[in-house]
Amino acid sequence: MKIGIIGTGYVGLPTGVGLAELGNQVICIDKDEDKITSLRSGKVTIFEDGLEDLFLKNIQNKRLQFTSSMKDGIEAADVVIIAVGTPPHPVTKEADMKYIYAAAEELALYLNGYTVVATKSTVPVGTGDEIEKIIRDKNPQADVDVVSLPEFLREGFAVHDFFAPDRIVIGANTERASKVIAELYKPFEGKTQMLFVKRKSSETIKYASNAFLAMKIHYINEMADFCEKAGADVFEVAKGMGLDQRIGNRFLNPGPGYGGSCFPKDTNAMACMGKKFGAPLSLIEAAIRGNDLRKTKMAERILKAVEGRKDAKIAVWGLAFKNGTDDIRESPAMQIVEQMLNNGANLCVFDPKAQDNAAKNLGDKVQYAKSELEAAKDADVVAILTEWPEFTQVNLTELKSIMKSPKIVDLRNMLKSQHPEKQGFDYQCIGLCN
């Protein structure tokens, strides 16, 4: 098939590369000329494990192209996929749809022959109706169906998730459109479940899924706080809970709170939709409030570790919202860093992938290190904020020898199994009575 993809971010680019690898002719469209120039020159503009090799392979075999021209990307396409951002509105926190609707208005002008327009961006219920209306208004002769095709790609694992999806959800209101999308995903037939539903149901599934997972994270974080006070071990509690098949063991890792480009945005948008439709979602609203408060509590925990020390140096390991990505959007680590800076903290930071992105926000307010050990030199405490696996490889004897004070506040429980306290560290993790 010939595929046009509007947007080359964390959804659009992995999707484009994946569909090209499946044998389709893919043109990715983006208005950012600098980004298109970089992509055309063979430079991947985001970090995703395994993405670069497939990206270069499919450019070389001419199945993957890039353009800033909507016309060039759309006019020959069988399927057009909208994968632009839906950032939260700065005031209302509902999904800001201006990029979606602008894309719909422009693409409508270049539709040629029967085309399926698929929304892969996470969008509020009813967006498909509005996109269809925009296209009909702009191009009444267009032979088009609009479908909802939500993405379920985890950042850092997007390539894996594209080729090994746990489900593919297609929200189509016509049989004709359903058949086109079924053909597009035919390579996955028999390998995963394809769920065909109404368009509005599909739009709801993504939000409902992300909100549920966010609530699960917040729940285990609150349970971790309880365990610290009551003397229980949250890891044992989580293991016991996870053995119940109705609950499952995923998303039961306590930490500094959920973050990233999806969970904060989608929980807020879902809560706004609940109010809009007169069906308040009180559990989601409580999770949002609790998750926001958690960042403050975690910052306070780190600052307490250096309380009374003049000009104390805090080494921060990790700035990305999770390992495997350079994305810092809504990163708990970045929010904790900002709160510590607001309290006058002296920080030296390190992240193996997200440091350049973080520097655009932090500027000269922090010192930057080239390694975790360099950040920890003469530090009064090390704060582990992102679960990069390389942090578990650090030699604790060497770490202790270079620190001013052997203290670790491990908000990701990365070093728990190594028992730093037995090597003379004042070690704090999440969910244990310290």
N, C-alpha and C positions, 0 to 999 in steps of 0.2 A: 504493500500500500504506500501511497504518498501521504506523508504526515507533516503538518505544520504545527510547530509548538511555539506559543507566544510566552516568552519569559525564559531566562537562562539561569535561574537561581537554584536553590537547593532541591526544588521539585522539577523544574523544567529541564535542567541539564542532565541529571541522571536518567530521567524518563526518556529524553531524546537519545542519549547514548544507548540505553537499553533497547529501545524500539529499533534503532539502527542495527544493533547486534542481532536482532531477530530477523533481519533481512529487509526491513522497510527502508524507503527513501525518506529521510528526515531533514527538514529545514527548520532550524531554531531561529526565532525572531526576537530581537531585543532593540530597544531604542537607544541604548547606551552604546555609542559608537566605539568608545575605548574598549568596552568589554567584547564587542564583536571583533574588533581588530585583534585583540589578544587571543580569542578563541580560534579565529582563522589562522593565526600564526602557530597554532598548536599548543597554546598555553591554557591549562585548566584554571578557571577563575575561582573555584572552590575546592576545598580539600574533602575528599571522600575516598576511603580505602578501596583500591581496585579500580577507581574511575579513570585514572589517567591512561592506563594501558588500553582499555576499551575505547576511550575517546580517540586516541591517536590511531588505533587500528581502523576505526570506522571513518575517520577523515581520510586516511590513506586509501581505503577501498571505495571512497566517494559515496558512501551511504549517509554521511553526516555533513551537513553544510550549515553555514551561519549567515544571516543577513539582518540589516536594519530596516529593510523594505518590507512592509506588510504585504504589499502587492505581490512581490516575488515569492513570499513564503506561503501565500494563501491560494492564489488563483488556480493552482493545479492540484490542490490537496483533496484527498478523499475524507480525511479526518483532520480537524483543527482542534488542538488542545490548548486551552487557556490555563496557564500556570504562572500568573502574575500574583503579586503580593496582595494580601487583605489585612493590612496592619490595623491594630486597634485605634479607634478614634481617640485623640489625646484627652478628650473630656468625657465622652459617654462610655468609652471602652468597647462599644459595639464595633463590628467589622466595618472597616472603611472600604467601600466598594468602588471608589472612583477609578481605580486601575482596571478593574474587571469591566466596568461599563464603558470606559474609554476604548478598551480593546474590542469589545463587541461592536461599538459604533464604527470603528475603523475596518475591522475584518469584514463587516457586512457588505462593504463596497466592492470587495474583490472575490466574493463567492462565485464559483463557476461550475454549474452542474450540481448534482446532488452531493451535499456535504453534511457530515455529522460534526457539529460543534460540541466538544466535550469540555466540561469544566472540571479541571483537576485541582484547582485552588480550593481551599476550604471556604465555603460560602454559606451564608444564612439560608434558611428554608425559604423557598420562593424565588431564589436568584435565577434559576433556570427559566422561570416564567418571564422575568424581567429581561433577561438576555434575548429570549425569543421575541419579545415585544420590540426591543431595540432593533433587532435585525429586520423584522417585518416592516418597521417604520422607515428604516434607512434603505431597504432593498426589498420592496414588496414582491418582486419576481423570484426572490431567492428560493431555491429548492433545498430546504435545510431542516434538520432535526437537531434539537438541543438536548444533550444528555448530561447527567451528573456521573462523573467518574472519579470519585475521591481517591486520593493517594494515601497509602499507609506505609510510607518509607521512613524508617528511623534514620535520623541524621547520624552519620558515622557508619551506618550499615545499609545505606541506600542501594548500593549495587547488589548486595546479597538479597535484600528484601524485594528488589525488582524481579530477580530471577527465581526467587523461592518465596512467593507471596503466600500468606496463610489464608487469604481470600481475595477475590476480585469482586467488587461491588459495582453494578451497572444500574443506574437509574434512568430508565428510558420509558417514554410514554407511547412509543410506536414499535411495532414488530420490525419494521424496516431498519430502524436505528439499532435495535438490539442485535440484529443479524450482522450488521457492520462491525460493531464492537466485539461480538463473539468471534468474528473472523480475525480481527486484529489480535485477539488474545488466544487464538487457536493453539499456539505452541504450549500453552499451559493446560490445555484440555486433558482431564484425567489426572492432573498433578495437583490441582487445588480446587477449591469450591468456587464456582462462579454464581453469584447471587444476583438475579435480575429482579429489580423492585421498581416501584414508582419513583419518579424523579425526586419528589419531596422527601420520600423515605430515605433515599440515598444521601441527600443533603444532610439529613438529620443523623444518619449513622456515624459519620465522621466526628461530628461534635459530641454525640452521645458517648462514643468510644473514648475519645480523649478526655472528656470530663470525668468519666468513670475511673480511668487510670490515674488522673490527677488526684481524685478523691482517695484512691487507694494509697498513693504516695503520702498524702497528708495524714491519712489514718495511721500508717505505720510510724510516721514521725511523731504524732501525738502519743502513740503507744511507747515509743522510745523514751519520750519525756517521762511517761508514767513509770517505766521500768527503772529509770535512773533514780527516781524518788522512792520507789517501793522496794528496790533491791533485786529486782528480777533482771534477767538477761534477754534483751530484745531479740538477739539472734536465735536463742532457743525458742522464744515465743513465736517468731516469724516462721521458723522451721516447722513448729507444731501446727501453726495455722495453714501453712502451705501444703501440708500433707492432705488437707481436706480438698478433694477435687472440686468442690463448689467454689473454693477460694483461689486455689492455685498458688504457686510459689513466686511468680513474677511480680515485680513492682512492690516487693516487700523489703526493700533495702533502705534503712533509715539514712537520712542525710540532711543537707542544708535547705531542702525544699525543691520543688519542681521548678523548671525554667525552660529556656529555649524558645524557639520561634512558634511552637504549637500550643503547649499546654496553657501557659498564661493567657495567650490571645484567645484560645478557643473556649476556655472556661468563662472568661469575661463575656465573650460573644454569646455563649449559650445562656448565661444568666440574663443578659439583655433580651434575648429572644423570649425567655420565660416571662419576663415582665411585659413584653410587647403583646404576647398572646394571652395574657391574664392567667398564666400557669407558673407561678413563682417556683424556682428551683432552689429550695432552701439549703439542701446539702451542698450543692455546688457553691452557693454564695458563702457558706461557712468555710469551705475549703479555701476559697480565694482569700478571705480575711486571715485565716490561720496561716496560709502560706506566706502572705506578705509579712506578717508578724514574725515568722520564723527567721527571716534574714536578719532582722534586728537582734533577735535573741542570739543567733550564731555570731554576729559581730561582737556583741557584748561578751560572749564566752571567750573569744580570742583576746579582747582587750583586758579582760579580767586576769588573764594569764601573765600580763606584763604590768599589772597594777602596781603603782609605787616605784616603778623603774623609770628614771629620768632618761629621756631620749632613747627609749627602748626600740630596738629594731625588730620588726615582724617580717619574717620570710613567708611569702605566699607562693604555694605550689598549686598552679592551676588557675586558669581564667576562663576557659571555655565552659559552656553550660554542662557539658559532659565530655567524656573521652571520645576520640575518634572523629572529632570535627574541629574546625577553626571558628565555629560560630559562637559569638558572645551575646547574641540577642537574648535579653531577659535572663542572662546568666546569673544564677545565685551567687557565684563567685564574684562577679563584677559588682553586684549590688552590695555584697558584704564588704568588698574593698572600698567602695564609695562611702559606705557608712563609717568605716574605720578612718578614712581620710577626713571625713567631717568631724571626727573626734580628735584630729591632730596627730594621727598615727604616722609613724615613719616606716614605709613599706618598701621592700625589695621583692619583685615579682618575677616568676618564671612560668611559662607555658610552652610546651614543645611545638604547638601548632597555632595557637590563637594569639600569640604575643603581639604580632604586628597589628592585628585588628584591635586588640585592647589598647595599644599605644595611641590609636587614633582618638580614643575617648579619654584616656588618662593623661596623655601628654607628659609633661615633666613633673607631675604630682607624685610619681613613684620612681624608684630606681629599677632598672631592668637587668636581669642576669641572663647568662648564656646557658646555665644549667641549674638544676635544683640545688646542687652543692654550693655553687657560687652564690646563689640567693641566700643560703643558710649561713654563710661565713659571718661570724661575729653576731649572729642573730640571738635574740632573747627567747624567741619562740618560732617554731615552724607551724604554719597553718596550712593544712591540706584541704583544698577546696574543690578539686576536680579529680576524678578517679582514673588518671592516666596510669596504665599498668607499669610503666617504667619507674614510677615512684616506689614500687615494692622492691625494686632491685637495688635500691640505695644501701650502701654499706653503713649500718647503724653505728659501728665503732668509729668510722671516719666522720660520720655526721656529728657525733657527740664531741669529737676532738676539735672541730672547727667552730662549734657554737659557743656563744658567751654563756648561755644557760641551756641545759639539755631539756627543753620543753617542746612537746608536740601537741597541738590541738588538731586531731584528725577527724574532720567532718565527713569523711567518706569511708572511715574504718578500713583504710588501705593497709595499715601496718599492724592491725590487731593480732593477726595470727603469728606475728614475729615477736610479740610480747616485749615491746621496747622498755616497759617498766622494769623488766628483769635485767636490762643493760644499763640501768641508772637514769632512765628518762622519766620525767614527770609527763606521763602520757594520758591524754584524754581522748576518748572516742565517743561515739553516739550510741546511747541506749544501754549503757552499763553504769552501775553505781561506782563512780570514781572515788 
